[in-house]
Amino acid sequence: MNFPILSTLIFLPLLSSIFIFLTRDKKNNYGAIYISLFSSTATFILSLFLWYSLDLSTAEFQFIEEKSWINNFIKFKLGVDGISILFIVLTTFITPICIISCINSVKTRVKEFLIAILILETFMIGVFCSLDLVIFYLFFEAGLIPMFLIIGVWGGPKRVYSAFKFFLFTLLGSVLMLVAIIVIYWLTGTTDITQIYEISITKEYQYLLWLAFLSSFAVKMPMWPVHTWLPDAHVEAPTAGSVILAAILLKMAGYGFLRFSIPMFPIASEFFTPLIHTLSIIAIIYTSLVALMQDDMKKLIAYSSVAHMGYVTLGIFTLTKQGIEGSIYQMISHGLISAALFLCVGVVYDRLHSRMISTYGGLVNYLPKYSFLFIVFALAALGLPGTSGFLGEFLVLAGTFKKSYLAAMLATFGVVLGAAYMLWLTKRVIFGVANNMEIKSLPDINKSEILMLVTLAFFVVFFGFYPAPLMETFNVSVNSLINNYQIALTAK
Amino acid sequence: MINNLNIMLPEIFLSLSIFFILLLGVFIKKSFNLIFNLTSVIIIITIVIIFNNPNDEVKIFLESFTRDSFSNYFKILILLSSLFVLNSSKNFILDNKLDKFEYPIIILLSILGMFFMVSSNDLILFYLGLELQSLSLYILASIDRDNLRSTESGIKYFVLSALSSGLLLYGCSLLYGFTGSTNFDLIADQLIKENTGAVFAMVFILVGLAFKVSAVPFHMWTPDVYEGAPTSITSYFAVVPKVAGLALLIKFMFIPFSNILLEWQTIIIFISIASMILGAIAAMVQTNFKRLLAYSSIGHIGYALAGVATGVISGYESAVVYISIYVIMNIGAFSCLYLLKIDGKYKENIADLSGISKKNPLLAMSLLIILFSLAGIPPLGGFFAKFYVFMAVLEQEMYALAIIGLLTTVMSAFYYLKIIKTIYFDENVISFEPVKNKVAQISIFTSCTILITFFLYPSVLNNLVGSLFSN
């Protein structure tokens, strides 16, 4: 196929952001909203088409586009396989939802907000498509600019601190990755990852390079102890910003481990497995405990994200089929669930302008539809069977048991804590007595909010009962990932 | 003989034109506008002459003057950047009553000095060029002679610069004494490690050159001069002499000092690291935009020197690419200052930028792009500048230099973010006069367009620069 479908996918949002830039500033900015909705939906449909036409029986990269870029050494190379396609679809699926959410929540500078979101979408799709380390780095870092502005311009009262912390933490993590990328180039003579997969790097270099990549991914993931930027960023970011941050930006790191760390540095990946397991277990238990003590809803969900990402890193570095499949499943499902939970918080925040748990209570009596959806997502977040949250955690734990009983046992303990903070949150927000007289006069969710939340709820439940579409997509790619890993280990 | 003159045609044309417009200025009253426009025309004609000049290497006048692709590239860069700097500052000059007809003429004189600097292949010619440039710059720094700050900065610059020129000259005389020649090529043959006295001379010359490009620890003059001089002069200082200074530095490393690589490498690495760190830390606390840009330029010179420190051709190339992109970014950044006018006065404090995102969204967005590019965030042009430098540095396995350099990038990102915070996050709106300055707007637009679209063809500059060091 000659049509450059991946480039179209990447640059369509960017192109439409230029159109939005050219629209006139009217009172409601409907022109801008319609253009962005239209283009992001078109991108979504295009990505579905891509998913549909992807050959799932092979682990090879498909739809490869190659163009000489920086002369004679770096090529602009794009391609997808069974793993990355899911993240692309997740990105293109979440973006229209964010745009709908900003109709209610963003009141100032709507046009600029939409431009930022669409440019961010371009960079996010670019991250998941790139098959070249430099291109990957370019998109990975470029995403900081729009996200920094989203937090800083449309955020809450402490937005400046949070935006700076977010930007500097992430930048600090990734500069070491840039060093590693350039070193890889001088070691192997290429930055094309399909070629690097074929070359085995010596052991000593693997350790250092792996650590350099870790420094970037650990911040982005975020792993304990460099997770502290995340609660701040989430709390201050506007709803749509939190949604994108939780649903997609955090997944870049998990994707990075699967795409770069494990295949390029198999020996180092095996060597550092205990380190990752320790950090993951600490993240799961410690941040769950921290989440229990939060009185700010967004902060609670942010900490729960760190805990959930702990399962992801745990699963990836079991380096078993169940573990990795569970991690990918967990990432997709967390992308849906955390997005939904942040939207839920956004819904009540738009009405009462408070994120404190103590402000609410007894919502079930006055906002029944909202409460129903909130409970669905809370249960999904704690991993109730029948929701997508369950499958991911279950597979990760199954994979972990193969490697280490201790780690699996401690991680299972985290599941209990997860149930504790989610149920307690639900109890305090949804049930009980209304603490606030204003709650009694609140309107229930409107059409656009129902549209967003019900769509998400549908997929959360659907993938809870019928995981096959996702599983089949990444099955072959994960198999080949593990095969190559085993071959590389036996060859050492 | 007549062939030799042909090779020097740009210099000859430039000097004759300077005499001509100087006479014109003396005889015609209120001739600023005329002379200013003539200056632009002269610059454009010189660019055309250089473009028509062949790029093959020719050395004339007892091999003291070189014309090759290296000097031609830098001459065009100098002319283009002066053209943009000069024209975008015209309104500023008129508003601040700096419209003396000598202004553009002195600028042309300093350009002539830089021409000899980048073309020189001989200690004497190089020193003459350098002094012609420096003397012009002293006058320019204090051109607003009734203004205390401007005069002070001129005197400061003069005293310190004269000291460094003295050191440089001392180094030159030592070099002549120990190698027996003033010609770069002959010096290169004689200058080996065992020739201790000549190595000693190299240190003095390096000090002088480091002063001219304002690298740490010879940077003290930069913030004061940048802040004190009128903005139109500061923007000239920040861009054009830096280019010439770096070209000269590279030339010294490439030709006369090429055989004592290990001796100067450690010095350059130290200067580079110190500049990067000081540039990043000192800029954090600045409230004056010009002073901040002074420290940021110190940092940027540090990155360019990191490329030079590799001591290989790919490193020099990356330094040239770096300085070229630096020029584009700084022209944009300074042009923004010409559009910030409150109550008839040009503002230069960072706090005055608050609220421009509402009053003048296009200007705010341009500044955003330029600042992120200065910070080196992809996919903007500034990132590629750093990328090439660190490619070269890591090729030589200088890991410590690369890691320190990249960590200082993060530190310097902090103060660029602080300006962006003032522009976009702060609420209080200061009322601006709509300033009409078409040329400044064009400069900003050009610089932003180049920075944004650079990632489409990131190797354009590399292809241009690739041929500079072929001989």
Interface residues (C-beta under 8 A of the other chain):
Chain A: W69 I70 N71 E112 V134 Y137 L138 F139 E141 A142 L144 I145 F148 L149 G152 V153 R159 V160 A163 F164 F167 L168 L171 L172 V175 L176 L178 V179 I182 V183 Y185 W186
Chain B: P361 F372 I377 P378 P379 F383 F387 F390 M391 L394 E395 Y399 A402 I403 L406 L407 T409 V410 A413 F414 L417 I420 K421 Y424 F425 F455 P458 S459 N462 N463
